[in-house]
Each structure stands twice: as C-alpha cells, then as structure tokens.
Amino acid sequence: FLLELLRLDGCGDYIFDQVCAGQDGCQGHPEYRCRDCFGTALYCKGCTLARHQESPLHRLQHWFNGHFENTSLKSLGLRIQLGHHVGERCYNPVSTVFHEDFVVLDINGVHSVAVDFCGCKTAQSPPTQLLRVWWFPATSLHPKTAATFRLLHHFQILTFESKASAFECWQTLSRLSDNSGINRPKDRYEALLQMIKEWQNLTLLKRFGHGHDPEGISATQPGSCAVLCPACPQPRKNLPQGWEDASPEKRWLYGIFLAIDANFRLVRKNVSSDAVDPGLSHGWSYVVEEKGYKTFLNEVGKQPQEKSTCTSHNAVNLAETKNSHGLAATGAGTVDCARHNFKRPCAVGDLQKGEKYVNMDYLFCSTIQYTKDLLVFNISYDIACQWSKNLQEQMRKYPDHIRFDRSNKFITFLVPKFHLPAHILACQITYSHNLIRGMGRTDGEAPERGWANINPVATSTRKMGPGSWRDTLDDHFGDFNWKKLTNLGESLLRKLKVAIPEHDQHQRDFHKFDNTLIAERPEEVSRWKIAIEEWEADMSMTNPFGATTTTMTQASVRLSLSQNEAEDLEHGVDHSLHSEISPTVLISTGIGIEEEQYRLRRDISALGAHSTDLQHSKIQDRMNTLQRKVEQWCQVQLLYMPLVSRIRTTHSSSSGTFEEKAHEINLLLPSELKQHTRDAVCDEQLCRFEWELHRGQSFDALDDLRRHLLLRTHLYKFKDTNIRGQQANMRASAIIGKVERNVVEAAERYHRARNALKNLHEMLGEHHWQEVFPILEQAHVRSMSEGEAGQSEGNRMLSWIWKTHGVAVAVEVLTDALRIEWCKARACANRWTEEVQLLLEEMRRVRAFLSWHAMWWDEQADRRAELPAAETEGIKGYARRQAALQRSIQDAFTAMWDRFVVTPSAATGIETSALPMLSPV
C-alpha cells in the first residue's frame, strides 16, 4: 500500500504517454491531471480546460521538473460565465477587478476564480446569478465571495453530528487549499460565518413552507418552524374524532407528557447585544421571542424566590446566589416532550441568574399555548413539589398571551424518576411516575438525554452574541427533533418489544400475589382496592402508598413485658425468685450481655498486629467489666434455670481446667438449652419472654439495616456529586466504610435473633414465624433502589427487607407494609399495561400525523400561482417532494411495524386487531 501511495506521486500508468488522449486528433503534451476527477489520467492544457467547463472548482496538478505541483484552472485561463448556459459567452459581460479574483468556498478548499457576470438587458442581479449556479453570495451588493450550496449543507450536517464550529470549518478549508502556510488564502472566516447564518435561516423557512405562503416571510408565526412530535397528541392532526369526549377510563390516553429542566452548561458571556446581533429568527422555532420574554422578566421577575420545603434543592435555594459575573446567561431552560424527547416550540430560553421560577413559568406558559386544546397534562419537573404550589396563583398575574386556562384541565405534577429518591418520602409517593395512574413507563428524564446532545455546542456558543446564540440553538434543536422523528419507527417498536413481555410477567406476578391475599384476607384486599381507586380518581384523598403504623422494636417489647409484670404484681402474682431481678429482667439482661460479647469479639478481631498498649488496655478493661456482669448474671440464672448448672459442669470437665474468657462464655439462654441437652426442659414463661424479646430484636435489626442502607445510598450520591480531590475522597470513603460495617452488623444481629426464634418456635407452638422473618441472604441486603443483577427500575423486584411479608399472621405493622407492597405491585402491573396501550396509540398517532403532513404539503403546492413559470414549478416540485417524503416515512414505519405479530396474552385491555406484530411472520 505504501508503494502504491508513492507511485501516485508520479505519472503512474501514463508515464510513457507523449500525446494527449483527451480529444480525437489532439497533439498536446499531457502534463495536467485533476485531483477531483475520477482516475489519474494526464491531459494537455486545452483538453483540461474543455473537460472542466462544468467543474470549475476542481483542483489541478502540473507535472513540472520531475514532480507534481499544485495549480488552478484559473491559471490555465478558465473564466466562469454566469447568467448563460455552460459553454455560452455573454456578449456584454460584466467584469471588474474584484471579479478577476472572486473567491468561492467549496468542500475541497478555497478557490480564486475569474467570473464574468451577464450584462444583457434580461440579466438578473449578480447575487441571483450566483444563486442559480448553487453559489451562495456573501453579500447582496457587489459580492466578492460565495460559498457553494454543498459546502453550506455539508457544514450544517457536520456541525449537527460533530458540533464543529464555523471557525474549524474555515481552518479546514484553508489547510485543504494550502497546508504549508506559504500561500494561505485570504481570510474569509467572517464571510463564511455570515453565509452560514443566512443559509440556516433560509433553509429553515423553506423546510416549513414559508416560501409557499403568499404573504411571505413576514407572516411567519412564533413556533411555526419547529419540528413537531408526531407521537404526541396534536389536535386536528393526529387525534381521532371525539377524543374530547373520551370517558375518564380512556381520557389519559390523549394526554401530553411534558418535562421541564435547566442546563447550566449553555452559558453565554456578556458580549455584543441585541442591537448589534438581533438574530434572524424571532421565536419561530424553539427559543422564545426575545423581546416579549425580557419584557415579561422585567415586569414580574423581581419577586423573591420561595425556598424549598422539601430536600435542599440547589436549583431553588441557590437561584438568587448563582454566580453570573461576566455572563449574560447562566444557562438555558427548556420544556420537552417527556416521552419522545422532542424540543417543544417556543420552549427554550436563557436564564439570567439561576433556575428561577419566573423563567420556567414563562417557558412553560409559552409552549403550552400550542397544545392548550388538550385536556390532560402530565408535567414532570425535578422540583415539581415546590414549583407547582403557587403556579396557578402566579399565572393569574401573567399577560393574557401566555396565560394558561386550567379550567376543565386535568394536570398532574411529577418528579423525574432519577431525581425522585433525593426528595422526602412524602414527595416520593406523591409525585412518582411509577405510582400515578396513566403514566405508563414514562421516566420524565427526557431533557437530561437532550442536554447530552447539545452540551458540546456550549464551547462555540458561549462567546456568541444573543441573536447568534438563539439561531444556533434553534438549528441544532431542529436537527435533533428531525433525527428523533426519523427514528420513531425503530424506537417505538423497540419499546413495545420490551413492554409486552414485561406486561405479561408483572400481570402474572400481581394476579398470583393478589389471589393469595384474597384467599387469606378478602375484606382487607377489597378495602385496599377501593382506597387506591379513590386516590387514583382524586389524588387529594389519603395516599394508599403511605405507611400508617410504626414498627415493633425491642424496647417496645421490653416495655410491654414490664407492664404485664406490673399488672401481675397488682393482682398479687409474683413470678420472681430474686428480690431485684425478675424473669423478664433476667432474659432481657442476658440478651444484652450477648450483644456486648459480640461487640467485644468484633473489636478484638479488629486489632492489628501492631496495635498499641493503650488499645490492649481498653480491651482488657472491657473484658474485666464484662466478666463481672456475666458472673453476676449466671448466679441469678441458677435460680430460674437450675439445669444450666449441670450443663456447665459437664462442659467444664470436658474442656479441662482452661478458663473461658468473658466474651466466649455461653450464657445458655432458653433458646440454647436444646443444643446441649436434648431432654432439657425450661420454664415456658422464660421461653416466651425470650421469644418476644428476640422478635423485637429482629425488627430492630431490620430497621437498622434499612436505615444504614438508605444512608449508604445517600452518601454514595453525595460523594459522586460533591466530593472532589484525593483527600476528600479518602475521607468520604472512610465514612462509607463505617456505614458498610454497620450494615453487616445489623444483618448479623438479625441472623442471631432469627436463630434464637428458630430454636424456640417448636416448644411455643409458633408455626408461621418464618413468614414474618424469612432467611436473610447476602443478595437480599440491598437498597430500595437496587434490583438484582440485570434488573432496571421498571422490572426490578424489591428485596423482602423493604416489604416485610407477613401474609396471614402478620401484626398490624406488617399488614400495613403488605398493603403498600400490594399497591405497588398493582401499580407496576398497571403501568406496564398503560405503556403497551400508550405505545400502540403513539404508533397510530405517528401514522396519522405523517398522513396529515403529506396532505398539508400537497395543499402548499398551489398556494402561489402568480409567480413566473420556473418559480411556480420549483415551489410545486418542492411541496410534492416533501409530501412524498412524509408518505415514504409513513410507509417505512408501517412496513417495519407490520413485520411483527403479538401474542393474545399481551392484548389485555387492548383491541387485538390494533396490535402491531412482534415476532417475524
């Protein structure tokens, strides 16, 4: 390959050619070749000029002194005649000194060409003559520079994909022309920048039919140049007749999902002004119209920012303190389509000082005007719990043109799924997409995914003027929406393929769970169903996902046993054999001593090989104290459990004279007797006391385990968000390590308590205890937001430690937890059912929208009949091409969806005939 590359630097296959083969009878010497034509053939000067009459921007090489050197068609004498057919010459050409050195920018470099403009009586203006050969003039008066259409289109697609700037484009063209720095082309960066801006604006107007409007560009309305989401409900475009009168059971299907968020990467420095850089688009696409926006902020934007009453939302609490020194905009806010990630029309605006309510209010009210005929609105915002409080009251103060009439509307506020765990528990059950009816599997995080696409542009836009900033964002958001539109066929089908089996699985799981509970407690399940249906119909009712009871603890068990003992004493019944230590105190103290023994063993094992004398001294002091406690306790134990004396004697004789250490002495509580003597008999009351105390200990251990897991999750999130630097990370890791040890300790404490219950249950006749206290395996010790390996949020299963099953014999607290879990299981199954229904409805809407859009373009073809024939033909041709494109996309989506079939089980609540196909036919 290397030799072949080197061979191309010579004449190659034409090394022995002495006569040009370009034309019959040509006797010229072949010494020129074109770098842009196919092949490496060499031609003479005359043939080279003849072959390039229609390719005047090709680059040539001249074989001279044994090597190739770059040259140009202009140097060979080529002149480009405009205003006439190729090969024709104008009898009255217009040529000035500037036209002898006319600069044309093309994808292969910067070209200096000789241009003759037509000077005939019927000649068009110089800019028009340039446009008709697909050259875009840099100015409308006496142009000296132009860029080819293909370069402008190439750059536009390139910047969409790579986020390359106009300066990088110019640098590339300059180096393609001369990469040695010896003959650099004249600087045309400013001209290129201007042409790119004008090209973006003109193609925007063209693609949205404003060239077909008889009233012209002046009739362009705000938001009319935005690529709309075909899958979202669009009145008069893709909704069925009578959708306004849909029943409450179907109304949610025609709701729109909106997501609000802010981005603080899209800052803009305080350079230029609207007077100097007003921009070419005036709220036509995605960024709101500047004048109305800033007027609104000046009139109502002085009110203070209300502080958050939920968790510490920096977006709310720090909005007033956001550093804006040297910045005209500290970021951008947006309102997106939450299900399909489309930018909404007139939904983007700059933020002057953080994420203030007043900015987001205007953006929300501005874009909602384009869907105000809808009835159902699902609005997701990471601070929705705060923002929604006074929204209705604030909107009454706003101007009429952005005011949103909430009468007869059904509005639901939500918090995106990823942001929800950072909120307090009340918010987590009130604003959850997973729990609220009609949400499907929407997560509300669409803006976050959109920011990932636009953030790389921030390096280019941060030093732009205000108009260029808005126009550039409009251009990128438009392309982002168009790519989303062309990918809807695959994305909706992919989601449906996932949703149907998930729907089947969760429906089966819930029905199995529901039937089991109905068989055991039908009245309670009936009450739960009524409660959750009432809440779904009116969310001001009591939230069924909230807990109403508290967990049993070891302390509460001790209190209950002490109260029972007090009642016995009042009735003259005294079970104590010791003047100061009752049976309850004996067992309670024994369990406490066992915990001390465990902690001492753990600390001794933690001593390193190089532990200090002070550490050993502290351990020895604790051992001595514990030794005295154990001896005193064992003396009292003999009064209530004389059998232990024989067991200890037997154990001492078998182990010799070796003295056990305090933390190794077995206390021989009632639960341990059977392990040493099969025929051991213990007072049932003592066994019952230990049973109750260990039940409380088990609940305590589970509570501690859950608390430490929640703390661990919080610490990891805080570390990822706020901790920077090696020292800070080491300190944070040490804290997290301590919490990890607490998690292990709580799990081990549960294991010990459960083992005691396992030893006691037979003699006490407790046969259903394992349903309350299942075996705790390592895989069960995970946070609420963690699933098993490979499970996502929508299909993950909670560990039983967060559900605390108690099915038929659970006490009140477990019944409460069971109710919550039943409600969540029902909600999960219903959300997947809704997701399938939503996806099918969205597929229908996409096809309906594309069909409507094709007919809309058909209508545009005949709107302007007063123009000359050529312009009329072009207008009709473009409209028909766009109509054909919409129908082609519709046909492609239909063919893609119709290649699959669906199983009947997936059609729960859905008309089977409406289902697309899910497995290859």
N, C-alpha and C positions, 0 to 999 in steps of 0.2 A: 504494500500500500504506500509506503514511504517513497519508493522509487517511482510509483505512478504519479504521486503528487509532484515530485520533482520533474518528471517527464513533461507535465503540463506547463512548466515554465519555459519550454522550448516549443518549436513548431509541431512537434509530435508527428502524426500521420502525414502532415503536409510539408515535411522538411525538404522534400525534393521537388515540390511544385514550383515551377518557374512562371507559369501563366495562370492568370485568374480564371476561375471556373464559374464566376457569378452570372455571366450572360453569354449567350452564344456569340462567338466571334471576338470576345474581349481579349485583348493582348496585354492588359495591365499586369504589373507585378503584384502578387498577393503579399501584402505586408500589414494588413489590419485584421483584427478579429474582435468580436463583441463578447463582452463578459456576461451579457444578459440574454443573448440569443441561444438557441439550442445548438450544441456542438461546438467544436473548436476550429472550424474552417477559417482560412485566411482569404481575404478578398482585397482587390485594389481599391483605391480611393473612390473612384466613380461608382463601382458596384456597391461599396459600403454605404455611400450616400443614398443610392437608389433603394437599397434594401431597408433603410431606416426612415423613409418618409413618414411612416405610420408609427414609428417607435423613436421619437426624437430624444427620449431621455435615457437611452441605453448608454452604457459605459464602454469605451473602446480601449484597445491596447495596440501599440505600434511596435513592430519588430525593427529595432534600430541598434546598430553597433553590437549585434550579437545578443541582444536581450529585449524583453518587452518593457515598454514604458507607457504609462497611462496618458491618454489623450481624450479628446472630446469630439463630438460631431460638429460642434460649432467651429472648432479649429480647422475642420475639413471643409467648412464653408456652408454648412446646413443652416437654412433660415426657415423659421416656422411661420407659415401663413395662417392667420386666424380669419374667421368670417367667410371662408370658402371651403370647398371640398378638398380633400388631400390631393396634392399634385397640381391644383389650380393656383394661379398667381393673380393677385389683385392688380387692377390697372391703376389704382390710386392708393397705394399702401401708405399707412401712417407709421412712420418710424422715427423715433427720437434717439438721443444719445443714451437715454435710460433703457430703451428697448434693445439696444445693442448688447446690453449686459443685464438682461432680465433674469431674475433668479427664480427657479422653480424647485420646490422641495418635494422629493418623492421618497418612496420607501428604500431606494437604493442609494440615496445621498442628496447632496445639494448641487444643482445644475445651473450653470450660467449659459443661457441660450440667447440667440438673436431672434427677436419676434417682430413680425410685421402685422399690425392691426389693419383691418379692412377700412378703407376710406370712401367706399362707394356711398351713393345717396341713400341706399336702403340699409346701410350698415347699422348694426346695433352698437351700443356703448361698449367701450373696452372691457369693463367688468363682465358684461353679458357675453361677449365673445369668448372670454376666458372660461366662464361657467359652461358654455356649450361644448367645450372640449374637456370637461371634467377637471378644470383647474379652478381652484378657489382663490379669488384675489384677496390680498391683504388689506386693501383699501378700496373704496368705491370711486375715488378720484385719482386719476393718473397712477394706476397700480404699477409697482416695480417688482413686486414679489407675489408669488402664488404658491399654493400647495395643491398637489393632486388629491382628488377625492379619495383615492385608495390609501394615501398616506393618512388622511384625517380619519378615515374609517378604521384603518389598521391601528392607529394610535388609540382610538376610542376603545376598541376591543382589548387591546393590550393593557391599557390602564385599568380596565374593569377586572382583568384577570390577575395582573401583577402589581397593580397600584403604582405603576411607573408615572413619574411626573413629566410635564412638558419639557422641563429643563433636561431631564435624562434623555428624552426623545431627541432634542436638539443636539445634545452631545453625541448621541449615537450617529445621527446623520452627518455631523461634522467629521467624525472619525471615519465613517464609511467613505467620505469624499477624500480625505487626506489624513492618514493615521501617522504621518511622520512629523507633523507640526510645521512643515516648511511652507506649504501653500494652503493654509487654513482658509476656508470660505468666510466671507463677510458674515458678521453676526446677524442672524435673522431670528433670534430667540423671541424678541418682543412681537415680531410679526407673526411667528408661529403660534404664540400664546393667544394672540387676538383671533387668528383664524380658527383655532380650536374652540374658543368660546362661542364664536358665531356659528360654527358648524354644529356644535352641541345644541344650540338653541333652535336653529333652523330644522335640524333633523327631528327634534322633539316636536315642533309644531307640525311637521309633515306627518309623523307617525300617528298623530292623534286627530288627523283630518281637518286641521285648521286651515290648510291650504285649499280645502274644498268648501269652506264657508264663504258664501257671497259677501258677508260683512267683513271678512278679512281677519287679520291677527288681532285687531283692536277688540274683537268680540270674544276673545279668549277669556273664559271664566276661571276663577280660582279652583284648583283641584282637577281641572278638566284634562290635564296632561299626565295623570297618574295611572299606572298600570293597576287595574282593579283585580282583586282576588276573585277568580271565577267560582271558588268553592264556598265563599261566604255568601250569606243571603243578600241579594241585590234586588230590591223591589223593581218590578217592571222589566227585569232582565232574566232572572233565573228562578223565581218563586212561582209555585203553582197558583192557579186561580183559587180564591177563597182561603188563602193562607191566613188572612187576618182573623178569620172566624174559626180557626182551629180550636179544638177542645183543649182544656188545661193539660190533658194527658199527652197531647201532641204539640202543644204550643212551644215547648222548649226546643223542638226540632228546628224551628225557624228563628232561633236566637243567634245573636252575633257575639263572638268572643273577642274582647279587646284586652291588650296588655300594655301597661304604661311603665316606662323606665327612663332613667337618665344615664348619660355616658359622660364621664369627666376626662376622657382621652381627647375628645374633639374640641379642645380649647382653641381659641383664636386670639392672637396677640392684638394689642391696641394699635393697629396700623391702618392707614387710609380711612375712608369714611364713606357713607352712602352717597354723598355729593360727588366724590371722586370716582367711586366704584359702586354704582347703583345696582348692577346686575341686569341681566336681560330677561329673566323670568320673575314674575311678580306674584308669587303664590300660586303659580299654575300647576305645580306638581305636589311635592311633599313638604317642603319648607313653607311655613306660613308667610303670608304677605307682611313685609317688614313694617310698613308704616302703621297699619292697624294694630299690629302686635305691640309695638313700642308705645303707641298712644295708650293702649289699654294698661300696660305696665306702669306708665307714668301716672295714670289716673287712680288706679286701685292697688298698685303694688307697694304702697308704703306701710301697709298693716303688718304688725309683728307676726313672726312665725310661731304658731302654737307648739309647745313642747310635747314630746311623746309621753303617753301614759302606759305604753307597752314596754318592751325592752328598749335599751338605749339605741334608738335608730339614729345613726350619724347623719343620714340623709335629711332627717327632720331637725334634730337638735343642733347640728353644726351648719345649717344652711346660712345663718346670719354671719358666721365666722369664716366662711370659705375664703381662702386666700385668692384675691382677684387682682393683686398688684401687677400692673402691666398687661392685663388681659381685658379684652373687650367681651369675651365669652369664656366662662369657666367650664363649659361643656355643652351638651345638647340633650334635650328631652324628646321623647317620641311616644306615639301611640301606634301599636302594631296590631295586625290580625294575630290573635293568640294561637290559633290552631294551625295556620299555614305560613306564618312568619312573613307576611307581606307588609310593606310600609303603607300606611294609610294616607289618603290625600289630605294635605294641609294638616299634618300631624307632627311635624318636626320644627323645633325652634331652639334658638340658643338660650343658654342660661347665663344670667349676668352675675349672679352670686349664689352658687349652690343650687340645690334642688328645692326651690321654694314652691309652696302650694300654688301661688298665683300664676306662675309659669305653666305648671302642669294643668291647672284648671283651664287656661286659655287653649292649650293644645288639645285637651280632651273635648272641650265645647266646640272647638273649631272643626275637628274631624267628625264629630258626632252628627253634624249638620247633614252629612252625606248619607246617613243611614237613619235619620230621625223618624222615618215612617215605620221602622221595625218596632216590635213590642217588647222583645226580650233582649236584655243586655247583660252580659256576664263580663265584669270588669276586674281584671287582675292587676294588682299593684303591690310591690313589696312592702309598702306602708299603708295598705288599704284600711287597716284598722284605725288609723289616725285620719287619713285623708278623707274618708267617707263620712266622718262625723258631721261636719258642717258644710258639706258640699252643696246640699240643696239650699241652705240659707245663703251661702255665698253667691250662688248662681242668680239669685233674685237681684243682686246688686250689679250684675254684669250687663253690658249693652245687649240690645234686642237681637242683633245679628249673630250673636254667639250663644244666646240663652237657650237652654235645653228644657223643654216642657216635659216634666217627669210624670204628668198625669196619665193614667192608663198605661204606664210602662211598668215592666217587671224587671227590676235591676238587682243584680246580685254582685256583691263585692267579695273578692277573693284575694288570697296571698299566694304567689307562686310557690310551687312545691319545694324547691330547693331553699327558698328563703323562710319557709314556714317554721322549721324547727328552732329558729332564732327567736321566735315570738313566745309569749307566755302561753300557758296551757289553754286559757280561755280563748285566745285567738286561734290556737291550733285546731280547736274543734268547731270554731265558728266560721272560719274563712278557708277551710280546706277543700280543694278540688276533689279529694277522694271521698268526702262525706256528703257533699251537697248534690242534690238531685239535678240531673240534666247536664252535668259537666263532662260525661264520657271520661276519656283518659287524657284530657287537656291538662298540661302542666303549668301553663302561664309563663313559661321561661322563654318565649319566642324572642323578645328583644335582646336577651343575652346572646343568643345564637347569631342574631343580626349584627350585633356590635363586633363580633369576631371577624366579620367580613369587611366592615368599614373602618375598623381601627387602624389598619396600615396606612390609610389615606391621611391620617392625622399629621404625619410628618410633612405632607405637602400643603395641607390646608391651614396649618397653624399660623402661617405668615401671609395668608391671603387677605385681601380686602373683603368687606362684608358681602358685596354682590358676588364676587367670585366664589367665596365660601359657600353661599347658598346654591349657586348654579352647579358647582362641582358636586355637592352632596345630592342635589336633585338628579344629576346624571347617573351617579353611582347607585342611588336607591332605585332608579328606574330600571337599570340593568339587573339589579338584584331581584326585583319583582318579576322581570321577564324570565330570568332563569328559573325562578320558583314556578312560574306558570308552565313553562315547557316541561318541567319535571313532575308536575302534579300527577300525571298518569302513573308513573312508577311509584311515587311516594304514597299515594292513596292506596294503591294495590298492595304495596309492601306492608302498610299499616293494617290493612284488612286481613292479610295473611297471618299476621301476628294476633290480631284481635279475636278472630273466630275460635281458634283453639283455646286461647286464654278464657274467652267467654264460656266455652263448654266446660273447662276444668273448674272454674270458680263457681259456675252454677251447680255442678255436681257436688262440689265440696260444701257449698252452702245448704243445698237441699238435704244432704246427709246430716249435717250438723243440725239443721232446723228440725228434721223429722225426729232425731234423737231427743231433742229438747221437748218437742211437742208430746212425745210419748211419756216423758217424765214429769213435765210441768206445763201442761197445755194452757192453763189460765195465765201464767206469767208470760208465756210467749205471745199470747193474744194481746195482753196489755202492752208488751213491748212494741208489737206491730202497730197498734193504734197510736202509741206515743210517737213513733218515728214517722208515721204517715201524717200525723197532725203537724209535726215540726217541718216536714218537707213542704206541706201546704202553707204554713205560716211560721217563718223562722223566728218570730217573736215568742213562740211557745218555748217551754223548757227543752233544752238541748238534750236529747237522749244519749249523746256520746259523753256526757259529763258524769263523773263519779258523784254519788250521793252519800257514801259511807266511808268510814275510816278503817284502816287495817288493824287487826288484833296484834298486840305486842306482848312481850314477856312481862313488861311492867304492869300492863293491864291485867294479865293473868294473876300476877302476884297480889295485886290489889283485890281482885275478886276472891282469891283464896283467903286472904286476910279478913275480908268482910264476912265470908262464910264462917270462918273460925270465931269471929266476934259474935255472930248470931248464935252459934253453938254454946258459947260461954254464957250468953244471956239466958239460954234455956237450961243451964246447968250441966251442959255436956262438955267435958274436957278430955281430949284425947292425948294431952301432953304427958310425957313421962319424965320431963325435965322442967324445973321451975322457970327457966328462962327461954328454952328453945322448944318450940312446938314442932310437930311433924312437918308443917309447911315450911317453917324456917330452916329445918334440917335439910330438906331436899333442895330448897332454893339456894341455901348457902353451899351445899355440895356442888351444884351445877356451876355456881360462881367460882368455886375453887378449881374446878376442872378447866374453866376458861383461863384462869391465872396460870395453871400448869401449862396449858397450850402456848400461851404468850411467852412464858419463860423458856420453854423448849425452842420456840422460834428464835428468840433473841440469842440463846446460847449457840444455836447453829449458825447464826449470822456473824459470830465473832470470827475475825480473820486470824491467820497465822501470826500476824504481828500486832495483835490487839494490845492495848496498853494496860498497865496495872490498875489505873482508875476504872477502866471498863470491867475488868475482872472483879474489882472491889464492889462495884454496883451490882453486878450479877450475884455475887456471894451474899450481899445484904438481902437481896430479894429472895434468894433460896432459903436463908435463915428465917425470914419472916413467914414465908410460905410453909416451912417445916413446922413452925409453931401452930399455924392455922390448921394444918392437916392433923396434927396430933390431937388438938382440942376437939376438932370435929369428929375424929374417929372414936374418941371416948364417949361422946354423946350418941354416936351411931349405934354403939353396942346396946344402948337401952331400947332402941326401936327395932334394931335388926341384929339380934344375938347370933344369927347364923354366920355373920361375917367373921366372928372370932375364929371359928373352926376353919374357914376358908383361908384366913390369913396365916394361921398356924401351919396348915398343910403347905401353903406356898413358901413359908419361911424355911421349913425343914427340907423342901426340895431344892431351894436356891442356896442353902448353906448359910454361912454367917455374914454374907455380903449384905451391907446395909443399903437399902434403896434411897436414892436422892428424892427430895421433896417433889420435884416435877415429874418423877417416874412412878410414884405410888398410885396404885389403883384404888380409887375410893369405894368401889363396889356398891354403886347405886343400884336400886332395884332392877333397872334395865340390864345390868351386867351380871346378875347372880346366875342366871341360867347358863352362862358361858363357862362357869366354874363348877357348878353342881347341877346336874340335870333335875334332881328331885327337890331343888331349892324352892322354899315357899316363903313368900313375903306378904306382909300386910297389904291388902288390896287398896286401902286408902293411900298408903305411901306410893304405890304404883300409879294410882290416879293422879296424885299430886305431881309426880314426875312427868306423867303423860301431858298434863295441861301445861306445865312449865316448858316442856320441850316443844309443844305446839306453838306456844308464844315465841319461843326462841327461833323456831323455823320461820315464822312470819317476820320476826325482826331481821333475820339473816337475809331473807328475800328483799325486804325493804332496803337494807343497807346495800345489797348487791345492785338493785335497780338505781339507787341514788348515786353510787360510785360509777356505774356505767354511764349515767347521764352526765356526771361531772367529767368523766373521761372524754366523752364526745365533745362537750363544750370546750375543754382545754385543747383538744386537737384542732378544733376550728379556730379558736383564738390564736393558737400558735401559728397556724398557716396564714392567718390574715394579718397579724400584728407583729410577730417576732421576726427580727432581722439581726444578723450578726452571730458569730460563733459563741460568744459568751452568753448572750441572751438565749440562744437555742439550747445550750448545755443546761442552763438554769431551768428552762421550761421542761426539758426532757427529764430532769431530776424530779420535778413536781409530778409530771405524768407518771413516772416510775413509781412514785409513792402511791398514787391512786391505783395503779395496776396491782400493787401489793395488797391494797385494801380490798380490791375486787376478789383476789384469790383467797384472802382471809374470810370474807363473807361467804364465799362458796364452800370453803372447808367447814365453816361453822354450821352451815345448812346440812352438809353431809353428816356431821357428828350428831346433830339433833335428829335427823331422819333415821339414823341407825338406831338411836335410842327408842324412837317410836316403833321401828320395825321389831325390836325385841319385846316391846310391851303390848303390842296390839292384840296378840292371841289371848293372853290372860285377862285382858279387859274387854274382849269381845268387840273390838273396833275393826270392822272388816272393810270399810270404804276409805280408809285414811290415805291410801295411795292415790286416789283421785284428787285429793286436796294437795298432797305433797308428792309429785312424781319424782322419778330419779333425775338428778341434775347432772347432765353430761357436759363436757367441755364445749361442745357445739351449741349448747343452749345459752352459754354465758356470752351474750352479745347485746348490743344496744338496741333500742327500739327501732332505729332507722337502718339497722343492718339486717340483711337476709342471709340465707345460706348461699354458698358459692354459686354464682351464675344467676341469681335472682335480682330483678330490678325492683323499683318501688311499686310498680303495678302488680307484680306477681309474687313478691316476697311474702313469706309467712313469718309472723311474729314468733319469737321464742315463747315457750309457755310461761316463762317467768313474768312476762308482761300481760298474760291473760289469766293466770291463776285459776285453772279449771277446777270446778267443784261440782259439776253436773247435778247429781241428785241429792247429795247430803251436804252441800256447801252451806256455810253460815252466811249471814247477810252480806258481809263484805265480798265474799266470793260470788254470790248471786249478782251483786252489783257489777263486778268485773265480768261475769258471764254475760250479763245484759249488754255491756259495752262491746264485748267481743262479738256477740250475735249481731248487733247493729253494724259493726264494722264489716263483718263477713257479708252481711246483706248489701251494704253499700258497695263493697268491692265487686260483688257479682253484678249488681245493677249498673255500676259504672262501665263494666265491660260490655254489657248488653247495650247500653247507650252508645258506647263507642262504635259498635258494629252498625247500629242504626244511623249514627251521625255520618260515618264513612260512606254508607250507601246513599244517604241523602246528598252528601257532598259530591259524590260521583255523578248523581243526577243533575245537580246544580251546575257542575262544570260543563257537562254536555249542553245543557240549556243555555248557559252563558255564551259558549262558543258559537252556538247556532244563532243566538241573538246578535252577537257581534258581527258575524258574517253578513247577516241581513242589514245591519246598520251600515256596513261598508258598501253594500250594494246600493243603498239609498244615496250615499255620498257621491256616487259616480255621476249623477245627473243634476247636481245642485248648481253647477256653474256652466251655463250654456252660452254666455255672452262672450266668451273668450275666443281667440283665434283657434283654428283647427288643430294646430300642433299642441298648444297648451291644453285644449279640451281633450285631445287623445291621451296626453300624459296623465291628466287628472283621472280620467276613466280607467286607464290602464293600471294606475297605482291602486285605486279603490278596488278594482277587480282582483288584483294580485293579493291585496290584504284579505279580501273576502275568501279567496281560495286558500290562503294560509290558515285562516281560522277553521275552515272546514277540514283541511288536511290534519290539523292538530286534533280536531274532534274525532276524525276517522281513526287516527293513530291510537288515541286513548280508548276508543270503543273496541278496536281490534285487540288491544292489549288486555282489556278487562274481559272481553268475551272469550278469551282462550282458556278461561278457568271456570270450574264448577264449584259448588258449595254443598256441603252435606246438610241434610234436613235438620240435624240437631242444632245447627248454627242459626237456624231461622226463627228462634224463639222470639215471638212477638213481632216478626217481620214477615212481610209477604214473600214467599219463596220465589215467585216469578220475578221479583225485583232484584234478586241477588245476582251479582256477577259471579263468574266461575272461579274456583280456587285450586283446582288440580287439572293438569293437562288432560284434554279430551283424547 
